Amino acid sequence: MSDPGPQSCVFCRIVRGEIPARKVYEDEEVLAFHDIRPQAPVHVLVIPKAHVPTLYEAAAAHERALGRMLACAGEIARAEGASDGFRVILNTGRVGNQEVYHVHMHILAGPAPLGPMLSRRN
């Protein structure tokens, strides 16, 4: 999969209001909404409003939005009921299993521990 560009990017279309989403947070830089295929009881996506395909393309011009994504993660997690911790995941590129080519951060949480991120190789 490759970058579809901002005109056909599903996340850009959500930002523009062309596709509905269950929004949980929004400011001038970022938008957060529930994942349509949740992998945990709490599964929220946080995206920059500007189209940035992957972290490979991130530049100084995106610093404010990318920093804002991390800065609002705790607030979003708490608002969604994550009272005992949460996980943040940013997948990048093919090897990182990035499915939508618009930078996005997953906030995952639940009442039980989420388990290891990767299988440990000893």
C-alpha positions in Angstrom: 0.0 0.0 0.0 1.2 3.5 -0.6 0.2 7.1 0.1 -3.2 7.9 -1.5 -2.7 11.6 -1.1 -4.9 14.0 0.9 -7.8 14.0 -1.5 -8.6 10.3 -1.1 -6.9 9.5 2.3 -9.6 8.1 4.6 -8.3 10.1 7.6 -8.2 13.3 5.6 -11.8 12.7 4.6 -12.7 12.2 8.3 -10.9 15.5 9.1 -13.0 17.2 6.3 -16.2 15.7 7.6 -16.8 13.6 4.5 -16.8 10.4 6.5 -18.4 10.2 10.0 -16.3 9.2 13.0 -17.0 8.9 16.7 -14.8 11.9 17.8 -13.5 12.0 21.3 -11.1 15.0 21.0 -10.3 17.8 18.6 -8.2 20.9 18.5 -6.5 23.0 15.8 -3.8 20.4 15.3 -5.2 16.9 15.9 -8.3 14.8 15.9 -9.0 11.7 18.0 -11.8 9.2 17.3 -12.7 5.6 18.1 -11.2 2.9 15.9 -13.9 1.1 13.8 -12.2 -2.2 14.5 -11.2 -2.0 18.2 -8.5 -4.3 19.4 -9.0 -3.4 23.1 -11.9 -2.0 25.2 -10.3 1.4 24.7 -9.0 1.9 21.2 -8.8 5.5 19.9 -6.8 6.8 16.9 -5.2 10.2 17.2 -4.2 11.9 13.9 -2.6 15.2 12.8 -5.1 17.2 10.8 -2.4 17.8 8.2 -1.7 14.9 5.8 1.6 13.3 6.8 1.8 9.8 5.2 4.4 8.2 7.6 6.9 9.2 10.2 9.5 8.9 7.4 8.0 12.1 5.9 7.6 13.9 9.2 9.5 17.1 9.3 10.1 20.1 11.6 6.9 21.7 10.1 4.9 18.8 11.7 6.5 19.1 15.1 3.6 20.9 16.8 1.0 18.4 15.6 3.1 15.3 16.4 3.9 16.7 19.9 0.3 17.5 20.5 -0.6 13.9 19.7 1.5 12.7 22.6 0.6 15.6 24.9 -3.1 14.9 24.7 -2.8 11.1 24.9 -3.2 11.0 28.7 -6.2 13.3 28.7 -7.9 11.1 26.0 -7.1 7.8 27.7 -8.5 9.1 31.0 -11.6 10.4 29.3 -12.2 7.0 27.8 -11.9 5.2 31.1 -8.2 4.1 31.1 -7.5 4.6 34.8 -4.6 2.2 35.2 -2.4 2.9 32.2 -2.5 2.6 28.4 -0.4 1.8 25.4 0.5 4.1 22.5 1.5 2.6 19.1 2.6 4.4 16.0 3.1 1.9 13.1 5.3 3.1 10.2 5.6 1.7 6.7 5.2 -1.8 5.4 7.4 -3.5 8.0 5.7 -1.6 10.8 2.3 -2.8 9.5 1.0 0.7 8.8 -2.4 0.1 7.2 -3.5 3.8 6.5 -0.8 6.0 5.1 -1.6 9.0 7.3 0.3 9.2 10.5 -1.9 7.9 13.3 -1.4 6.9 16.9 -3.3 4.1 18.6 -4.3 4.6 22.3 -5.1 1.1 23.7 -6.3 0.2 27.2 -8.5 -2.1 29.0 -9.3 -3.4 32.5 -6.8 -6.2 32.0 -3.1 -5.9 31.0 -2.7 -5.8 27.3 0.2 -8.3 27.2 3.6 -8.0 25.6 3.9 -5.8 22.5 6.1 -8.3 20.7 7.0 -11.9 21.3 10.3 -12.1 23.3 13.1 -13.9 21.5 15.6 -15.3 23.9 
